[in-house]
């Protein structure tokens, strides 16, 4: 639907340069959190890495399960299964999706990252405001039809609250082993 009211769909139409009323696509990364299959816009995704690259340790924030190195800094990793009340994912998590959320780089720990897909606008159904943004699922903005499944479309920016993002932004990374006093990743070797 080229007249889709969600800002992601409008952005796709503009970004692809397609005039209204023509087909456009939303490229999504596909992943699983426990048994739930999900999709989210691929544009803010910086990389996908194995969950075993996550360094746990003295992380004093309740939603952070560890950190992963990114450039010369550390990115906090949030366990999506625990965030969504599915229980801690540490034993079965195999992937971390590194995402640019506003001014921060965050890792989201998932059971499995399964690939990338392109959804045409007629494969996307935006949730009505009454259904969208529930307290339990504030980051689901629509459903995408992928093969025979309806998959929740996740908005990276809405997974954490503004307060949680501010707390992560102010977080002191200098206490992590392997970090220089200025907060950058120390050289190993």
C-alpha positions in Angstrom: 0.0 0.0 0.0 1.7 3.2 -1.1 -0.6 5.2 1.2 0.6 3.3 4.3 0.4 5.7 7.2 3.4 4.3 9.1 6.5 6.5 8.8 8.7 3.5 7.8 6.6 2.8 4.8 6.5 6.4 3.7 10.3 6.6 4.1 10.6 3.5 1.9 8.5 5.2 -0.9 10.6 8.3 -0.7 13.9 6.5 -0.4 13.2 4.2 -3.3 12.2 7.2 -5.4 8.9 5.5 -6.3 5.9 7.7 -6.9 2.9 7.1 -4.7 0.7 4.2 -5.9 3.7 2.2 -7.2 5.3 -0.8 -5.6 8.1 -0.1 -3.2 10.0 -2.4 -0.8 11.0 -2.5 2.8 14.2 -4.5 3.3 14.2 -6.3 6.6 16.5 -8.5 8.7 14.8 -11.7 9.8 15.4 -13.1 13.3 13.9 -15.3 16.0 13.5 -14.5 19.6 12.8 -17.9 21.3 10.1 -19.3 19.0 8.9 -15.9 17.8 9.9 -15.0 14.2 10.4 -11.2 13.8 11.6 -8.7 11.2 13.0 -5.2 11.4 14.2 -2.5 9.0 17.7 -3.5 7.9 19.0 0.1 7.3 20.1 0.8 10.9 21.8 -2.7 11.2 25.6 -2.3 11.3 26.5 -6.0 11.6 25.5 -9.4 12.9 27.8 -11.3 15.1 27.9 -14.5 17.1 26.5 -14.3 20.6 29.7 -15.9 22.0 31.5 -12.6 21.1 29.6 -10.9 23.8 31.7 -10.1 26.9 29.8 -10.4 30.1 31.1 -8.9 33.2 30.4 -6.1 35.6 27.6 -4.4 33.7 25.5 -2.6 36.3 22.4 -2.1 34.1 19.6 -4.6 34.5 18.7 -4.9 30.8 22.3 -5.3 29.6 23.6 -8.9 29.4 27.1 -7.9 28.2 29.0 -5.8 25.7 30.5 -6.3 22.3 33.3 -4.2 20.7 32.4 -1.8 18.1 34.9 0.5 16.5 36.9 1.9 19.4 34.1 1.6 21.9 31.8 -1.0 23.5 28.2 -1.5 22.6 25.8 -2.7 25.3 23.9 -5.9 24.5 20.2 -6.2 25.4 18.6 -9.7 25.5 15.4 -9.4 23.6 13.9 -12.6 25.1 14.3 -11.2 28.6 13.1 -7.8 27.5 9.9 -9.2 26.1 9.3 -11.5 29.1 10.3 -14.7 27.3 13.0 -15.6 29.9 16.7 -15.2 29.6 18.0 -16.2 26.2 21.7 -16.7 27.1 21.8 -20.4 26.8 20.2 -20.6 23.3 21.1 -17.2 21.9 23.4 -17.5 18.8 23.4 -14.0 17.4 23.8 -10.3 18.3 22.4 -7.7 15.9 24.4 -4.5 16.2 22.1 -1.5 15.4 22.4 2.3 15.3 19.5 3.6 17.5 19.4 7.3 17.5 23.0 8.4 18.5 23.9 5.1 20.1 25.1 1.7 18.9 23.3 -1.2 20.7 23.4 -4.9 20.4 20.3 -7.0 20.5 20.8 -10.6 21.5 18.4 -13.0 19.6 18.1 -16.7 19.3 19.0 -16.7 15.6 19.4 -14.2 12.7 18.0 -16.0 9.7 18.5 -13.6 6.8 17.3 -10.6 4.9 14.0 -10.2 2.9 12.4 -7.5 0.9 8.7 -6.8 1.6 6.5 -5.0 -0.9 4.1 -2.6 0.6 1.2 -5.0 -0.2 2.9 -7.5 2.1 2.8 -5.1 5.1 -0.2 -4.4 7.3 0.2 -1.6 9.8 -1.4 -2.2 13.2 -4.2 0.1 14.0 -3.4 2.6 16.9 -5.7 0.6 19.3 -3.6 -2.5 18.8 -0.1 -1.0 18.3 2.0 0.2 21.1 0.6 -2.0 23.9 2.6 -2.0 27.1 3.9 -5.5 26.3 4.7 -5.0 22.7 5.5 -1.3 22.3 7.9 -1.8 19.4 5.6 -3.8 17.0 4.3 -1.4 14.3 2.9 -3.9 11.8 2.8 -7.4 10.4 4.7 -8.6 7.3 3.7 -11.5 5.2 6.8 -13.6 4.7 6.1 -16.9 2.9 3.0 -18.3 4.7 3.7 -16.5 8.0 2.6 -13.2 9.5 5.7 -11.8 11.1 5.7 -8.9 13.6 7.6 -5.9 12.2 9.8 -4.4 15.0 10.9 -0.8 15.3 14.4 -0.8 16.7 14.0 2.7 18.1 11.0 1.6 20.3 12.5 -1.5 22.0 13.9 0.7 24.8 12.2 3.6 26.5 13.7 7.1 26.3 14.8 6.8 29.9 16.6 3.5 29.2 18.4 5.0 26.2 19.5 7.9 28.3 20.8 5.5 31.0 22.7 3.6 28.4 24.1 6.8 26.9 25.4 7.9 30.3 26.8 4.5 31.2 30.5 4.5 32.2 32.3 1.9 30.1 35.7 2.4 31.7 35.1 -0.3 34.4 35.0 -3.1 31.8 38.2 -5.3 31.6 40.1 -4.5 28.4 38.9 -0.9 28.2 41.3 2.0 28.4 40.6 4.8 30.9 39.1 7.0 28.2 36.4 4.2 27.6 37.9 2.9 24.3 38.6 -0.7 23.6 42.1 -1.5 24.7 44.4 -3.1 22.2 44.9 -6.8 22.8 48.2 -8.6 22.1 
